[in-house]
Amino acid sequence: MKNKAGVPINEDISWRDITPGGVVYEAGSAQHFRTGDWRSMKPVLLRDKCIDCLLCVPCCPDSAIPVKDGKRLEFDMDHCKGCGICVKACPFKAIELIKE
């Protein structure tokens, strides 16, 4: 992600150089930051109940449910914030939230 002047925004940038008001000038920048560090609840995939319907994938606001060859993979804990939306979206009760 870059600010309006084109300077990359990362963990080393000064607060003075961050975009004003949290304005995003570049799409798809969440992958550059580990945002799951402050999670208090952790999703757990119950593989024996999961039928890979993938209904949880588009519901995840953090894109933390990777898919490969039509099968969902384990959660991307670097980006998952533990919101629990995937738990509510799963009709097969294949995801549980546990305390981190």
C-alpha atoms as one frame of an Amber mdcrd trajectory, in Angstrom:
protein
   0.000   0.000   0.000   1.205   3.498  -0.761   0.189   6.937   0.411  -0.925
   9.684  -1.964   2.708  10.641  -2.652   3.495   7.046  -3.638   5.527   6.260
  -0.506   4.992   2.648   0.650   3.074   2.384   3.917   4.546  -0.253   6.194
   5.469  -0.745   9.835   8.474   1.596   9.521   6.679   4.673   8.139   6.305
   7.794  10.266   2.789   8.657  11.395   3.156  11.957   9.549   3.397  10.113
   6.217   0.361   7.865   6.629  -2.673   8.688   4.523  -4.955  11.317   6.099
  -8.114   9.997   7.686  -7.293   6.405   6.761  -7.893   7.084   3.062  -6.952
   4.050   0.954  -5.249   4.911  -2.325  -4.463   1.362  -3.407  -6.761  -1.682
  -3.462  -5.888  -5.070  -2.018  -3.406  -3.788   0.530  -4.585  -5.797   3.560
  -2.311  -8.675   2.604   0.687  -6.459   3.397  -0.210  -6.219   7.094  -0.587
  -8.887   9.786  -3.891  -7.911  11.313  -4.781 -11.086  13.224  -2.458 -10.344
  16.138  -5.167  -8.801  18.314  -7.705 -11.601  17.854  -9.283 -12.895  21.096
 -11.368 -15.682  19.549  -9.937 -18.192  17.093 -11.911 -20.134  14.467 -11.291
 -23.871  14.243 -12.274 -25.911  11.196 -13.976 -29.199  12.045 -12.797 -31.077
   8.967 -15.089 -34.078   9.615 -18.154 -31.805   9.277 -16.895 -29.614   6.410
 -18.135 -30.583   2.928 -16.202 -27.792   1.164 -19.367 -25.947   0.165 -17.291
 -22.737   0.430 -20.222 -20.686   1.762 -17.910 -19.309   4.451 -15.347 -17.937
   1.989 -17.202 -14.907   0.551 -18.530 -14.020   4.026 -15.074 -13.526   5.523
 -14.356  -9.775   5.645 -10.618 -10.449   5.974 -10.219 -12.982   3.124  -8.738
 -15.300   5.748 -10.191 -18.515   4.305  -7.955 -19.670   1.469  -9.207 -22.046
  -1.232  -7.175 -24.313  -3.491  -8.564 -26.651  -6.143 -12.128 -26.176  -4.892
 -11.237 -27.130  -1.320 -11.006 -24.729   1.569  -7.770 -24.711   3.491  -7.023
 -23.873   7.115  -7.622 -20.306   8.269  -5.024 -17.635   7.524  -4.362 -16.624
  11.116  -2.150 -13.726  10.050  -5.290 -11.943   8.849  -8.222 -13.534  10.712
  -9.590 -11.259  13.428 -11.919 -13.848  14.978 -15.161 -12.036  14.155 -17.149
 -15.292  13.865 -19.029 -14.437  10.685 -17.805 -17.692   9.139 -19.317 -19.621
  12.064 -22.727 -18.083  11.401 -22.398 -18.637   7.623 -21.614 -22.361   7.876
 -24.832 -24.416   7.617 -22.966 -27.589   8.627 -21.545 -26.269  11.923 -18.052
 -27.096  10.690 -16.455 -24.026  12.285 -16.221 -23.260  15.982 -14.795 -20.272
  17.824 -12.509 -20.955  20.746 -10.780 -18.556  23.105  -7.351 -17.561  21.772
